[in-house]
Amino acid sequence: MNTENLPSMRAIFDTLPNPLLILDANDQICIVNAAAEDFFQGSMAVLQRQKLNDIVPFASPVLEAVDQVRKFGGVVNEYAIGVGTPRWGGERIVDLQTTFIADDQSFVMIMLLRRSMAHKMDSQLFHQGAARAVSSMAAMMAHEIKNPLSGIRGAAQLLEPTLDEMDRPLARLICDETDRIRDLVDQMEVFSDERPLERLPINIHVVLDRVKQLIQASSQYDVVLKEDYDPSLPAVSGNHDQLVQVFLNLAKNAAEALETTENLREIIFTTAFKPGMKLMAPGSAERVSLPLEVCIHDTGPGVSEELRPHIFDPFVTSKPQGRGLGLALVAKIVADHGGVVECLSRDVGTTFRVLLPLLRTSQNPIREPK
């Protein structure tokens, strides 16, 4: 990159709403945009006399991100980090993107995103808390409701043979409705299961292939299934059956959304490795890497803006006959695996993205489920 082009580049960068800095090979600030001047409370003339470590705290994740880009290339993302200045203070929570901007790999671009993933993490914690809140209610319902239901159903079965043909359908209706309530309680009981997960090294593509088989085997769904996998993904530490449940719920939701669209009815499964993806672990200062990304995209009508922030809450659904427990269960299982799940809008359709941690040791081989 020729530094003579910097004035013209500044005019372009000033149109960006997020703070942006460009560093030379010595981490000297070459150019900042107007948003960065406002963020760091200094003019470009002042900031150009600084190095990066002059305007961010010692051992800041920003310095580490730049170092990672210089060593390994690519794009490094950091989420929910505190950025302030030793001189001006004013720490704020931001997201960070860092990458080279030229083939000679001398100049590094840093972009600070004010809309932080921290909000998504807060949302994840809220969804997880809401799912946990259902657990106490589920335990109470299991004890207080299922026993009387058994008595009601048994009484209806005893009465049915003694009734005439006109009244027997009423006894059958009692049995059917008690079965429906029992099934609902059984679904809610899943939330009260606090037993530790049985974890094994899992190939996530085996999980997704099982989900695809289940969708294809169902005559209920008229959809086209596609995949775009990263074949080099390492294993994830998880429970095979529960991960199948997560992605089956998401795939079924996508298939049901496609029933109402005139567009091409496609569900696309994608996987990717995002080495720069780090989030703050709940309840600690530890930054946890969640590099394994699994997405389920559909070409349906999408999720409304009003519903999206609450879509993982229990009993929230857009389906006329829905119970609103499927996505709440997804949020609980993903959280139990140490990951996060989010709903993203697209130009066409919806994307559900699941971010998961990898195995902490490389010594365990991948074990295929029996």
N, C-alpha and C positions, 0 to 999 in steps of 0.2 A: 504494500500500500504506500503510495507517495504522499508524504505529509503536505505537499503543495495543494493537494485536493481537499485538505481539512476545512477551509472556509466554506466551500460549496457543500461539503457533507454536513457542516453545522446547520445550514439552512434546512436541509432535509430532516436532520435529527430533531430540530426544534418543533417539528410537526407532531412528534411522538408524545403521548401524554404521560409516559413513564420515564423516570430518571435513567439516563444512559451515560456511561463513561467509556472512553477508549484509552487504553494504556499502551505505552511502547514496551520494548523488550526489557527495560529497566523498571517497569511499573510506574513510570512517570505519566501523569495525566496529560494526554494530548488534547482532548476535546471533551466537552460535556454539553448536553443540551439544556434548554431553558428549564425543563422540569428538574434536572439534576442541580442546577444553580439554586432553585427554590428549595430542594430537599436538603442540600448541604449548606444552605444559607451563605453562599459566596458566589461571586462572579466568576466567569470562566478565566479571566485574567489572574484572579487570586488562586483558583484551583489548579491552573496550569503550572504554578510554582510548587505544587505539592506532589508527593508520591502517594500511592494508595495507602500505605501504612501511616501516613500523616492524617488521613481523614477518617479512618476506621479504627476501632479499638485493637489493641494487641491481641493476637490469637483469634481474631474475628473469623467466622466461617467464610467471609468474603475473601480473605487472604488465602485460605485453604482451597477455595473453589478455583481461584486464579492459578494457584500452584498445580492443581489437578489438571486443568486444561493445558498448561504448558508441558506437563509430563506425558499426558496420555491423549491429548486432543479431544475432539468431539465436543459435546455440550454437557455442562455440569449444571444441575438444578439443585437449589437449596430452598427449603420451604420453612416458613415461620421462623425466620432468624431475626435477631435484633441488630439493627444498624444505627449507629450514632457516630458522633465524631468526638475525639478527645478534646477538641477546642470548643465546639459549639454544643455538644451534648444532644439532647432531644432524641433519645433512642426510640425507634419505631419498628414495628414488626412488618417484615416484607418477605416476598419471594424473590429469588435471585436466579437469573440465567447468565451463564458465562460461556463464551466461545471465542475461537479465532475468527477474525474477519478478513484475513488475507492468506494467500497460499504460502507466503514466506513465514507464516506463523510467528511474526514479530508482534503484531498488534492484537490485543485481547479486548473484546467488548463485554461490558457488564451492564445488564439491564435489571433494574429493581422494579418489581411488580407490586404495586400497593395493595391490590386485591389478593390477599394472602391465602395460601392453603390452610393457614391456621383456622380460618373460618370453616373450612371443610372438616378439619379435625374436630373442631368444637361441635360441628353438626354430627360427626360420627359418634362422639362421646354422648351426645344427647340421644341419638338413636339407640346406642348401646344401653344407656340408662333406661330409656323407655321400654326396651325389650326386657331388661332385668326387672322393671317394675311389674311387667306382666307375669313374671315368674311366681311372685307371691300370690297373685290373684289366681294363677293357674293351680297352684298347690291347694289353695282353699277350695276352689271349684271342684277339683278332683275328689276331695274328701266329702264336701257338703252336698254335691249335686249328683255324683255318679251313683252313690248308694241309693238315694230315693228313686233315681231313674230306673234302677234295676227292679225295685219294687213295683213301680208303675207299669213297667213293661210286662213283668211277670203276671200282674193282676189282669192286664188286658189279654194276655195269651190264655189265661184260665177262663176268662169270660167269653172269648170268641166262639168256642164250640157250642155254648148255650144260647147264643143269640140267633135270631131269625136272619134270613138272607138280606133283609133291608138294613139291619143294624151291624152286621159283621164288618162292612167297610169302615165303620167308625172305630171298631177295635183295632183293625189293621192300621188305620191312620194314627192311632195312639202309639202303636209299636214303631211305625216309621218315623214319627216325630221324636220319640225318645231316642231312637238310633241316631238321628241327625244331631241332636243335642250332645249325645255321647261322643260322636265323631268330632264335634267342635271342641269339646273339653279335651279329647285326646290330642288334638293339634296344639292346644294351648299348654298342655303338660310338657311339651318339648322345651318350652322356655324355662321350666323349673329344673331342668337337668343340669346340675352344676358339677357333675363328675369330670375329672380331668380327661382331656382328649387322649385317645390312643393314637399316637403319632408314628408314622413311618415315612421314610423317604418316598415321595410320590412323584411320578412323571405326570405333569399337569395335562399333557396331551392325551394320555390314557383316560384321564377323567373326562376330558372334552369329547373324546371319541365315544365313550359310553353315553354321554348326554345326547350326542347326535344320533346314535342308534335308537335311543328311547323315543326321540322326537320322530324319526323316520318310521319307526314301527307303529306309531299311532296314526290311525286313519283320520283322526280328528283335525290334523293340521295339514293344510295344503300350502307348503312353503318350500323354497329352495334354500338349501344349506350350503354355505361356502366356508372355506377356512384360509387363513393366511398366518402360518405358524413360523416362529423362529425355531428351527430344529435343534439349535445348540443350547437351549435352555437347560440349566441345571435343575436338580430336584428341589421340591418344596417339602418342608416337614409338615405333614398334615394327616388328616383322616380321610381316606378315600371316599367312604360312603357319604360323609358330610359334605365334602367338596362336590360330589356328584349332585347332592341335594341343592347346593347353592346355585350351580350353573344350570341345573334342570329347571329350577324355579325361574331364573332369569330368561332362559330360552322359551319356556312356556308362556311367560308374560309377553315376550316378543312375538311369538306365534299368534297369540290371541289378539295382540294389537294389529297384526297384519290382516286379520279377518275383516276389518272395517275400512281397508284402504283399496283404492283402485290402482295403486302403484305396483311395480314389480315387487312380489312378496319374497324378500330375501332376508336371511339371517346369516351374518358373517361372524365367525369366531376368529379372533386374532390373539396372538401372544407376542410379547416383545420383552427384551431385557433393557431396563433403564438404569444404568449404573449410578447415575447422579441423583436418584430419587431417595431423599432422606426426610423423615418426619420426626417430630418430637414425640417420644414415647409418653403416653399418659401417666402422670404422677411422678415423673422423674425428669432429670435434665439430660437423659440419654437420647441421642439422635439415632433412630433406628432406620436401617436401610430397607426399603421395600422395592427392590428392583424388578420383581417379576410382575408383569402387567398382563392381565387377561381381560379382553373386551368382548362383549356381545353387542353387535350393531344390528339394528333392524331398519327397514325402510317404511315403517308405519307412520301414523299421523303425529307421533311425538307425544311428550308429556307436557301438560299445560304449565305455564310459569307459576301459577298459584299452587299447583299440587307438588311440584318438584321439591321444594324445601322440606316437605313433610312425607315424602313417598315411602320412607323407611319406618315411619311411625306405625305402631300397632293400630289396626282397625281403620287405616286410611286406604281407600281404594277408589278407582274410577269405574270399576266393573259393577254393573247392576246387581249381579249375584255374588260379588266378591265379599270375602270376610276380612281382607286387609291384614292377614297374618303372614303371607308368603314372603314379602320383602322384609318384614320385621325379623323373620327367622333368618333370612339371608344376612342381614346386618349382624345378628347375634353370632352366627357361625363364623363369619369372616373376622369379627372382632376376637372370637375365641382362638382364631389362628394367628392373631397378631397383625391382621391386615386392615384395610379400609375398602369400602365400596362407595361408589358415587354414581349419580345419574347425570349424564351430560347431554345437552341439547345438540342437535345437528341441523344442517340445512334440510335434510330429509331424514325423518325418523329419530331414533333415540339410541344412545350408547350407555350401557352399564359397564363401568370399569372397576375391576378388582385388582388391588395392589397387595402383594403377599411377600413376606420375607423368605429368604432361602434357608437351606440347612446351615447350621452354625459350624458344622464340621464336614470336611470333604471325604471323610473316611467311610461313611455309610453309603453303600451302593443303593441304587434305585431298586425298589422292590415292587414288582407288579402285583396287583391284587389278585387273589385266587378266585 
